Amino acid sequence: MNAHSRDHNTHPRPSTELEPSLLKYIWKNSRNDQVWMLVVILVSMIPYYMTLDLPKSIVNGPIQGNGFENPGATSKFLEFYLPYGDAIFGQPVLLFGGFELDRIGLLFALSFMFIFLVAVNGQFKRYINTFKGRMGERMLRRMRYELFDRVLRYPLRHFRQVKSSEVSSMIVNEVEPMGEFIGDAYTQPLLMGGQAITGFGFIAVQNIYLGILTLVVIGFQAVIIPRMRRRLIALGRERQIKSRELAGRLGEIVDGIQDVHTNDTTNFERATISSRLSNLFFIRFEIYQRKFSIKFFSNMLIQFLAFLFYAVGGYMAIRGSLDIGQLVAVIAAYKDLPGPIRGLLDYDQRRLTAEARYNQVVEQFSVPNLQDPDMQSLPEGEVPHFSSGYTLSNVQVMDDSGNRLLDGVTTKIDIGERVVLLSNSSEPLSVFAKTLARVTDISSGKLTIDGKEVDALPEYLAGRRISYVDSSTFFPQGTIYETLTYVLKNHPPELSEEEAKNYEMTKLEITEAKRTANSLLNAEVDWIDYGKAGVSNQIELDAEIYRILSDLAMQKDIVAFGLRATVNAEENEEFCKGILEARNEFRSSYTELGLENSVETFEYDSYNNFANIGENLLFGTSSDPDYEPENLPSNKMIRKLLASEGLEEPLFSMGKEVAETTVELFSGLSEENPFFDQLEYLKPQELPEYNEAISRVASAKYKDISEKDKKRFLRLAFTYTESRHRLGLLDDELMDKIVAARKALRQELEELPENPVNFYDPGAYMSSASVLDNVLLGRISSTMAGAEDAVTEAILRILDELELQGSVFRIGLNFNIGSGGKRMSETQRQKMHVARAILKNPDVLIANQPLSGVDPQSQRRILESILERAKKSENGGPAIIWAPTDQSVATLFDRGLMFEGNKIAGDDKPGKLLDDSKNESELAGA
């Protein structure tokens, strides 16, 4: 199936209810495979029985000499007669005459036959195990997909009752052991049972009394062991519940880690987790005790059977009622018997455990009022726009406790209207916005859009034509670009035949997806719907994103991310050439721009006063942590170089003086004192350690000082910057020595097979340095006020003149926002949320206090830009329904809805509604 297929039935319709029984679920979804396994297992019993019988023929025949009493006697090998031929034809029917072999020849022939049958049995086992493993993985894939599909169809209100970590743990971890059982569900009892019956039947054929003994012992084992395992099953179920609760609690702690630290509850959380771990420990310990007790008892019964075979069988052989060949064959069969018996007993325990797990999964995922699968199906053809807006008739919304959040709300909102929601309380505004966006269900009344009930809208219509944004800012891990364009990924694209070949799913992938009832949609194609954003390609989309983020005053943030990003020079040759041009332009003009005191460029023969000693020594960047300035004291090559250049002791002395001065100035201050913010080279917690170290080395010779203390003080020297720390420790002579050592270090590093340092070179782009550092190729003053902003602004102007700022913006879009978007500020995340709501060009934009973290003036400017953008849109733009955090922006809108409590109290111009509300408040106060 091609990725460009428009077939809307690209994933199967899931069942409404989960099958209550695991075995029924397995049979329902793997019936054909199970039947095939039955056939294979039955066929495999033939060579298995022959393997059991062959040792008797070897012992009784060539070894004991039965049939070879006369010299020169021979025997037939591989002589075959038609089964039941004498009954059908009145006489035996010979199919193959076989071969005449002497005693030695027959011994080797039967021995080779035995090893051949062992190999055949091994191949059967390999095939059966591989087949059932694949079958189990298919069923596991199917089950996980079905459970995830159900999660996607949960009513939104149900997510208030579940923990995300528990849901993910059940789908990923708790279902995993069931996958191992699924492949064995029917094949294991067939295979193990078949082998056990074959082995038992063989023993009974050799001697009925030994067969009866075997049956008695096995029967006793089959009755007692399951009884002993009942408590084990209950403990396993309890362990599963406790483990899930532990996972849920850990997830809650991680999600709420800020509250844990701000309220000093870390030790309380340690106690609660320790208590849960204790409960889990004792449950698991009891499981181990019972499990190995059962195993001991089972093994004793098996060995007791061996005792009976040796004692009773040996007695019969001595008395002559059982020949030696039969005894050897019985003992050989017995050795193979414990495996199948133990397998059957283990299967019973695994079945009960898997059933218990499955029942819990069914219980957790059997949620009432699941969304109909058709509501989430892909559309046939283009998705229509709304031609008319909302109509609310006596709408009532109630919470779980029966409180009326909205009561008797009746109004209309047309497409193209700009409506602001006003109230003295934010709650009714939030509920009203969520109700329009289908986030909250109505309890009674009628809510329609374009004449259709909102609750009955398929997701492809509501999700593409309605944008909802609030102040919540959780984003999955990814880049800014991926986060923004997520709202455009609704349908796989139409591809040309040539493009389809690159993304076409293999026949195996399609077959396996169908067999496991998974989606046939290809996730590898570019799902972005450029047309939905009003553009035709990625370049135009980047420009549209730039315009939207500019309206939200966020484009500079993205450019800043781009400036601090690294770029691979080999993969971006043209861009890097442009950056080198920008570097030359900056170097030739920064003095004219009045930045000569704000920045100092790196020059190979000069010491850079705005860089620390470590940076001056390396004169380059490295992705190897060993070459970070603070790690240089532990670098053997660096230490050897310092010693040879006569720098090690002077730098040690410098580091000691830095420590002495720092301890003297700051030792009496608390760790929270803001002065410590200036000490990037030393943490306040380290002051006592350095104070002790100063005392240790005060009168010691350098050669007698411990390596640990040497590294301690050298680290301070390497991170020392004279222009920043101003302790007067760096003179011209020492700077010249450092520059000389730099040249010697470069020569040594260039002789290595792989140079770990990318040296500063005015004519080369450094892939390990940021875009900003590549343009600058120097350091900005950390003491001059506004220096960094001034230099950055100058660089941005140069990039803009060279038409490179757009490329830097695109690089910034690739910034990874981290889990939950936590690498961005709250304000940035809120703006991103609004940006992607605008990007999908909705018919209705519903904003529920989305910019709560933005100051009022910025909110007003952003709203003005959004409303102006809407006015310029075709067909009057979308309906905008906005619940602001600051009501002073209300006058920007054409219409206002004033809420009092849970009812609409006014519907008029926003200014009039605010004036009336103000007058009422004044009258009430009088």
N, C-alpha and C positions, 0 to 999 in steps of 0.2 A: 504494500500500500504506500503510495507516495505521500510525502509530507504536505503537498499542496492540495490534497483531497478535501473537497467541501462536504463530504458525507457527514451529516450530523450525528450519525449513529456510530461514532468512533470509540465509544466506550459502552459496554453492555449495561443494560438496565439492571441495577442491583435489586436484590430481593427486599421486600418490605420488612420481613421479620427474620431474625437470626434463627437458624435451626437449633432447637433446644438440646439435642443430643449430638455429641462430638462424632460418634460412630456413624450416625445417620448423615451428618454433614459430610464426612469423608466419603461415604458410599455414594451419596448424591452427586458429588463433584469428581469422583474418580472411579466410577463403576467399571468402565471398559478396561482401565489399567489393572484394577483388582482382579477381574476375570482372567485377563492374560497372565497375571502372576499365578493364579490358581493352576492354570494349564502348565506353566513352566515348572512349578513346584512339584506337581504330580509326576511329570516326566522325570524330574531330577531324582525321584525316589527309586527309579529302576537302577541306575548306576550305584546309588547309595546302598541298596540292598545287596547288589553284586559285590560291593567292596566288603560288606560284612561277611558274605558267604565264602569269598575266595580264600581267606586264610585256612578254613577247614579243609578245602580241597588241596591246598599246598601241604598241610601237615599230614593228612590221611593218605594222600597220593604219593608224590615223589619222596617226601621226607621219611614217612613210615614204611613206604614200599608197597602199599596196597595196590594190587594189579600188576606188580612187577616181581612176583615171587619166582618166576622162571628166568634164567639167563637170556638176555636178548629180547625180553618182553618189551612191547611198545604200547602206547595208549593214544587215543584220538584227542586232538586239540582243536577246538572251534568246530565241533560237529553239531549241526543244527537240524532239528526236526520241526515240522509244522506243528504248532500247538494244537492239541486235540485232533490231530490227524487220524489217529486210530479210531476215535469215536465217529468221525465223519466218513472216513473211507474204509474203515474196518481193519486198517493196518497203518503202522507208522509211515509218514511221508518224509523222506530225507530231503532237506533243502540244500545243505552243504556238507560234503563228506569230511571236511576238516583235514588235519595233517597228522601223520603217524610220527610220534616222537618217543625217544627213549626216556629213561628216568631223569637223567640230567637235563636233557632238552626240555622235558615237560616242566621241570622245576624252574628253569629260566623263563620259559614261555609264560607260566602262571605268574611268576614274579613281575615280569614286564607288564603283563595284563593288569596286575594289581596297581602298579605305579601309574599306568595309563588311566585306570578308573579313578585313582586319586586326583589326577590332573583334571579329568572330566568333572568330577565333583567340585573341584576348586573353581573351574570355569563357571559352573552353575551358580556357586556361591557369589562369585564376583559379579556375574550378570544380575542376580537377584538383588544383591546389596546396592549395586549401582542404580538399578531401576527403581528400587524403593526409595533410595536417597533422592533421586531426581523427582520422584512423585511427591515425597515429603516437602521438598523445596518449592515445588509448584503450588502445593496446597498452602504452604506457609505464605508464599507471595500473594495468593488469592485472599487468604484470611486477613492479612495486614492491609491489603488494598480495600477490602470490604469494610473493615473497621475504620480506616481513614475516610472512606467515602461517607460513612455514617456520621463521623465527626463534622464533615463539611455540611451535612444536612441537619445538624442539631439546630433547634430553635436558639436564637441568640440569648434568650433569657436563661437557658440551661447552663451557659458558660459561667454564670454567677455561682453555680453550685459545684463546679469541678475545678481541679487543679491541673494546670497544663502539664506539670511534671509527671503526675500520676497517669494522665492519658497517654503521654509519649512513652512512659515506662511500660504500660500494658501492651501497647502496640509493638514496641521493639523488644522488650526483655521478657515479659511474661508469656508472650506467644511463642517465643523461641523454643522452649522445651517441647511444646506441642508439635512443632515442626519435626522434631526427632521421632516423636511417637507416630505421627501421621503416616509416615512411610511404612511403619511396622503394624499399623492398626489391624490389617487383615492378613498381610503376608507373614508376619511373625508367628501367629498361632498356626497358620497353615504349614509353614516351613518347620518350625520347632515341633509342632504336633505330628506332622508327617514323619519327621525323623525319629521322634520318640515312639510312635506307633510301629514304624518299620523295625526299629531296634528291639522293641518289646516283642513284636511278632516273631522276629528272628530267634530271640532267646526261647520263646515258647515252642517254636518248631523244633529246636534242638532238644529241649527238655521241658515238659509241661510243668514240673514241680518248680524248677528255677523261674519259669515264667510267672507262676502264681506268687512266689516270694517277691519277685520284682513288682508285681501289681499291688501287693499288699503294702510294701514300703512306699511306693510312689503315691498310692491312694492316701495313706496316712499323711504324707508330706503335703499333698494337695488340699487336705482338709485343715491341717493345723496352721500352715504358713499364712494363708490369707487371713485367718483369725488374728494372728499375731500382728499383722500389718494394718489392722484397722486404726489403731491409735497412731501409727506412723502416717497414715493418710491425713488424719485430722491435724496432726502437727504440721505436716507440709502445707495444708491449707492456711493454718494460723501463721506460719512463717511467711507465706506469700502476702497475706494481708498486712502484717507488720512491716515487711520490706517495702510495700507500696506506700504505707503511711510514712515511713522513714524518708523515702524519696520525695514525697509530697512536702514534708516538713523542711527538708534540706532546700528544696526549690523555693519555698516561702522565705526562708532565711536569706538566701542569695538575692531574691528579688527585693527584699526589704532590708538589705544590709545597711542602708543609710540610717534607718530607724534604730537598728541594733547598736550602731556606734554612737549616735547622738543621744541615746537614752541609757548608755552604759549597761546594756543587757547581754554583753558577750558571755559573761560567766553563767548567766541564767540559761542562755542557749546551749552552752557547753553541758550544763547539767541535764537539760531536757534531752539532748541528743545522746548523752551518756546513758540516761535511763532507758531510752528506746533501744540503744545498742545492747544494753544489759538484758532486756527482755528477749531480744532477738538471739543473743548468745545462748541463753538457757534453753530456748526452743530448739535451736540448732544442735546444741550439745545432747539433748534428749533424743533428737532424731538420730544422731550418730550412734548413741548407745543402743537404741532399739534396732537400728539397721544392722549393726555388726552382731548383735545377739541373734537376730534372725538368720544372718548369714552363717554363724557358727552352728546353729541348730540344723540348718539345711545341709551343711557340709557333713555333719555327723551322721545324718540319715543316709547320705550317699555313701559314705565310707562304711557304714554298717551293712549296706547292701553288698559292698565289696567283700566284707568279712563273710557274709553268707555264701557268696559265690565261691570263695576260696575254700571255705570249710565244707559246705554241703556239696558243691560241685566236685571238689577234690575227693570227698568220701565216695561219691557216685563213681568217679573215674577209677578209684581203687577197687571198688566192688564190681566194676565192669558194666554197670548200667549206663555209663556215659563214656564214649571214646575220647581219646586225647584231643583229636581234631575238633570235636564239638566243644570241649572245655575251653580250648584256646580261642575258638571263634566266639563263644559266649563271653569270655573275659574281654576280648577285643571289642565286642559289641557293647559291653558294659562301660568300657572306657569312653565310648562315644555317647553314652546315654545321659550322663550328668549334664552335659551342655544343653541339649534340648529341654530337659526337665527344668533346669535352672532358668533357661530362657523363657519357658512358659510361666514359671512363677514370677520372674521379673516382669514379664509382659503384663501380668495381672495387676501388679503394683503400679506400673507405668500407666496402665489404662485408667485405673482409679484416680491417680494423680492428675493425669491429663484431663479426665472428665471433670474433676474438681476445678482445675484451672479454667477450663472452657466454660463451665457453669458460671464462674465469677465474671469472666469476660462478657458472657451473654447478659448477665445481670447488669453490668456497668454500662453496656452499650445499647441496651434495650430502652431507648428513650422515647417517650410518647411524643406525638405530633412532629415526627420527622418531616422535613421538607420533601415534597414529592420529587423524585429524580428528574421528571420532565421540567421542573422549574429551573434546573441548572443545566439543561441540555444546550447544545450549540444551536444558534438560529439557522433557519433556512432562508438564505438571501440576506439583504441588507436590513439592519435594525432601524425601525422607523423612529422619527423624532416625535416628541409630544406636540400636539397641535393646540392643546388647551391645558390649563394648570390644575391646581388642587381645588377640590370642593370638600369641605368638612361640614357634616350635618350631625349636630348633637353628639359630638365625639366625647367619649369618656375613657380615661386611662386610669387604671388602678394598679397599685403595687402588690407584692405578694401578701402583705398583711391586710389588704382591703382598703387602704387609704386612697382617696380620690386625688390623683395628681393633676388631672384635667377633668373638668366637669361641664358638660353641655356646650362644648366649643363648636361654634358654627361660623364659617367664613369661607371666602374664596380668594385664591391667589393665582393670577394669570401668568402665563409665560411672558417674560420680559419685564415684569414688575420688579421694583426694588423695595423690599419690605424690611423694616427694622422691627425687632421684637423688644418691647420695653416692659420693665417691671421693677418694683422695689426689691424683689427677690429673684435670684438667678434660677431657682428650681423650675418654675413653670415654663420659663423660656427654654431651658435645656430639654425638658420633657416634650414640649411642643416640637422642637427641632428634631429630636430623635424619633418622634412619631411620624413626622413627614418623611424621614429618611428610612423608615421601616426598621430602625434599630430597636424601637419599643412598639409592642403590639397594642392596638386599641382594645378596650374591654367591651365597649358597645358603641353604637352610632355607625356612621358611614364615612369613610375616607376614600376619595377617588382622585385619580389624576388622568387627564385625557379621557374621562368617562369610564376608566377601569379601576376596580378596587385595588388599592395599593398593595394589600397583602397577597393579591392573586397575580401580581406582576411577575413574569419570569425574571430570573437574575440577569439574563442578557439584556433585558430592557431597562430594568431599574438600575443595574450596576453600571450601565454605559451612559444613561441619560440623566442620572441624579448623582451629584457629588455631595458628599457629606464630610465635614471636617470639624473636629473639636480640638480641645487643648491637649488631648492625649497624644503622646509623641513616641510611641514604641515602633521601631522599625527593625526588621530582621537584618542580620549582618549582611553587608554588601557595600557597593559603591554608591555615591550620590546619584550617579546616572541610573543605576539599576533601581534605586529606590524611587526616583522620580518617574521612570518609565514603567514601573510595575502596573500602574493603572491603565496602561495601553495594551496590556498582554491578555486580551480576551479571546482571541481566535487565531489559530495557526494561519499563516499567510498563504495567498495564492503564489505559487512559484512557477517559473518557466520549467520546461522539460530539462534543460541543462542544470538549473539550480536544484531541481528535484533529485537528480542523480547524486548530487553531493550529500543530500540529507536523507536519502531513501533508507527506510528501515530494512534490515536483512530479512530474508524469509524466515530464518530461525527466530529472530526477535518478534516478528508478526505472529508466528505459530505459537510461541510461548505466551505472548500477551493474550491471544485468543483462548488458549487452554487454561489460563489462570484468571480469565474474566477481567483483565487489566485494560487500561485505556490504550488505544492505538494511536493517540495523538503523539507526535514527535516533539519532545522537549528541546531538541538540539537546534531547531530552526529559530530564526529571528521572529519572535511572536509580536514584536512591536507593531501596532497598527498606526502607521504614520498618518494615514488619512484622518484618523480620529482626532489627531492633534492639529489637523489642518495643514500638514506638510506632506512632501512626497519622498523624502530621503533623510538620512541621518544628519547631513550637513544642515539642512533646513530645520531639522528638529533641534539641533544644538543652538541654532540662532533663536528659535522660539523659546527654548528653555532660558537662554540668556535674557530675552525680553521680559519673560515672566519674573525671573529672579531679580531683574533690575527694578521692576515695579514693587517688589518686596524688599528692596534695599539689601539684597543678599549677594549680588553678583561679585562684589568686592571680596566677600568671604571665600567664594569659590576660587577666585583668582589667587587669593592668599594661600589657599590649599595647594594650588598648582605651583606657585612659586617655591613652596617648601617640599615639593615632591621631587623624586629622582626620576630620570629618564634615561633609557638605554640608548646610547649614541648610535649603535649599529642599526637599531630598528627605527630610528627617527633622524635620519641623516639631515634632511632639509631643515627640520626644526632646530637641530643643534648648530647647523651652520648659521642660522638666523640669530641664535643666542650668542655665538662668537662675535657676530657683527654688532649685537647689542653691547657686548662686553667692550669692544673697541670704542664704540660710541661713548659709553659711560666713562671709560678711562680718559678719553680725550676731552670730556666736557665737565667732569665733576668739579674741577677747580673753578670753572666759569660759573657753575651753579652755586658756588659758595659752600661747597661740601668738603673743602679740603681739611677742615678740622673734625669732620664727622665720620670720615672713612679713610682707611689706609689700605692700599692695595698690596698684594703679596709680590715681593721682588726677590729673586733668587739670591742676590748678594746682600740683602738688607734684612735687618730684624724688624718684624712687624710689632709695633708697640701696643696695638689693640688686641693681639692674640696672646695666648698664654705660652709658657716656655715649651710645653709638649707640642703644641701646634707649630711653633717656630722650628723645633727640631725636626719633626717629620716633614713639614712643608708639603703636605698632601692629605688626602683622605683615604680611609681604608674601611672595608666592611668586616675586617678581622678585629674582634674585640681586643686582642692582645696589643693592638696598636692605638687604642684609645689613650689619651693623655694620662688618665688616672690609673691605667694598667701598665704603663711603660716601666715602672720600677720592677715589675715581675717578668719583664721581657729580657731573656738572657742576652740576645744580640745587642739590645740597647744598653744594658748594663756593661757589657764588655767594651762597647764603643765609648761610653762615658769614662770608663777607667783609662782607656788608651788615650783619650783626648784631654785627660786631666780635669774632667768636669764632675766626676762622681762626688768627691768630697765637698767642693764648693756648693753644689746643688743640695747636698745633705745639710750643710750648714745653713743655707738659705731656708730650707724647709723647717729646720729647727727654730730659726729666728721667727719665721711666720707663726709657728706654733706658740712660741713664747709670748709674742705680741698678742696673739689672739686670746690665749688663756688669760693674760694679764688684763685685757680690755673687757672680756665677756664672761669670765668665770662667775661673776656675781649676779648675772642676769638669769631670769627664768627662761625655760626653753621656748616659751611662747612670745618672747620679746621680738618685735619687728626688726631689730638690728640683725638678727640671725638670717633674715632674708637676703642680706648682702653677702653672706658667707657661703657661696656655692661650693667652696672647696672643703668645707668642714661642717658636720652636723653638730648641733648643740649637745647631743647625747655622747659625742666623741670627746668632749672637752676633758672629762676626768681621765680617760685613757691617755690622752696626749700629755696631761699634767704629770702622770706617773712616768711616761716615757721620757719626758724632759729631765726628770730627776735621775732616771737610770743612766742617761747618756751624758749627763752634765760634765763629769770629769773623766769619762772613758775615752780611750784612744779609738780611732775609727775602726781599726782592724779588730778590736775587741767587742764592738757593738753587734748585737744580734741581727740576723738578717731581717727578722720581722720589724725591728725598729728602724732599720735602714729604709726598708720599703715604705714604712709609715711616713717618714719625713720627706723622702724623695717624692712621694705622691703629692704632698703639699707644694713642693717646688715646681713640679710639672704643671700644676693647675694655677700657678701664680701669674697674674697679669699686672705689670707695674702701673699702667695707666688707670687700672680699676682699683687696685688694692692700696697703692701708694704708700708702701712701707720703706721706700728708698733702698731696696735690696739689689737692684739690678743696675749695674754700671755699664759703660761702653765696652770695657774690656771683656766682661762676661758675655755680653751680647755678641761680640765678635767671635768668641770661642764657640758659642752655640751655632752661629752661622757656619763656622768651619766644620763643626761636628755634623751639621746638616749635610754638607757636601760629601763628607766621608761616609755617612749613613746611606746616602743615595747611591754611592758607588757600590757599597756592599749589597744593598737590596737589589740593584739591577743585575748583579751576578747570580742571583737565585733563580732556580727554574721557573718559579712563579712569584713575581713581585707582589707582595701584599698591599703596597701603597701606591695610590694613584697620585703622582706628584703634580703640584700646581704648574701649569704650563699655559702662558697667555695665548698660545695658538691651538690649544686642544680642549675638547669638551671632556669633563670628568663625569662619568656615569655614576660614580658613587657619591657625588655631591648634589645638592638640591639645585633647582633652576636658578633660584636667587643667588646662591653662592657662586654659580657658574658665571652669571653676569657680573657679580661684584668682584670675585676673585680677590677677596680681601676681608677686612673685618670692620664693623661699624663700632664707633665709640659707644661704650656703655655708660659713660658719665655725662655726656652732653645731652641736655634735655631735648627731646624731639628728634634726635639724630636718626633713629631707626625709621620713623615715619617719613622724614624728609628724604632719606636715601631711597626707601621703597617707592615713594611717590615719583621720584626722578626716574627710577628704573621702569616703572609702569608707563610713564610718558614715552620713554624711548621704545619700549615694546609696542606701544600703540602706534607710534610713528612708523615702526618697521612691520606693522600689521601682524604682530606676534601675540598680542594679548588674547585674541580668540583661541589660539592654540594652547596658551597657558590656562585659559578657562576650561578648555576641553580636558586638559590634564587634571585640573582640579575636580572635574566631575568624576574622575576615577579614584578620588579619595575614598578610602574604606572607612565607613562611619562607625564600625565596631558593632558589637552585640547590643541590640536595642538602640543603636544610634548614639551610644554614650561617649563617642569621641567628639561629638558636637555639643554645643551649648543648648540649653532648653529653648532659648529664643530661636536659634538656627533650626532646630527640629520643628518648632511650630511653623516657621516660615516655609520649611520644606513640605509640611503637611498641606498648607494652603496652596503652595505652588503646584503640587501634583493634582489637587482638586480642580485647579484652573486648567491644567495641561490637557485634561481629557475632554475639554469643550462640552460641558454638560448642558442640558436644557434647563436644569435647576441646580443652583448652588446653594447649599444649606450650610451655614457657618454657625457653630455653637460655641461662642466665646473662644475662637481659635487662637487669638493672639494675647492671651492673658499675661504672658511673660514679656510683652513688648510695651514700652512706655507710651503714654497717651498720644504724644505728638507724632511719634512714628506710626502708631496705629492709624491715625487720621490720614497721614500721607499715603500709607499703603492702601487704605480704603478708597481714597480719591483715585489712585492709580487703577485699582481693580474696577471701580465703577466707570471710569473713563474708558478703560479697555472694553467693558461690556457695551457701552454706547456705540463704539466703533464697530462692533460685531455685526455680522449679517443678521437680518430679520430681528433686529432689536436686542440681540443677545439673550442670555439666560435669565430666568427668574432668580433673583438673589434674595435670600431670606437670611438675615444676619442678626444674631443675638450678641451684641457687643458687651465688652467688659466695662467700657466707658461710654455712658449714654450721651456724652457731648458730641459724638459722631453721628447721632441720629438724624440731624438736619441734612446730612448728605443724601438721605433716602427720600423717595417720593411718598412713601406711605408707612405708617406705623401701626402696630397692634399693641395696645397697652393691656397688660395682664394685672389683675388684682386677685391675689390668691390663685385659685385654679380655674378662673374664668377670664374671658376677654371682656374688659371693661370699656375699651375705646378703640375705634378704628378711624384714623384721620391722619392729617399731616403730622409728622413727628414733632415739629415745633409746637403746634397747638396742644398735642397730647402732653408734652412736657410742661407747658405753661399751666394747663389745667391741673396737672398733678401737683405742681408747685403751689398753686393757689389753694388747692384742697388741703395740702399739708400746712400751709400758713393758717387757714381757717381752723383746722383741727388744733393747731398749737395755741391759737388765741382763745 
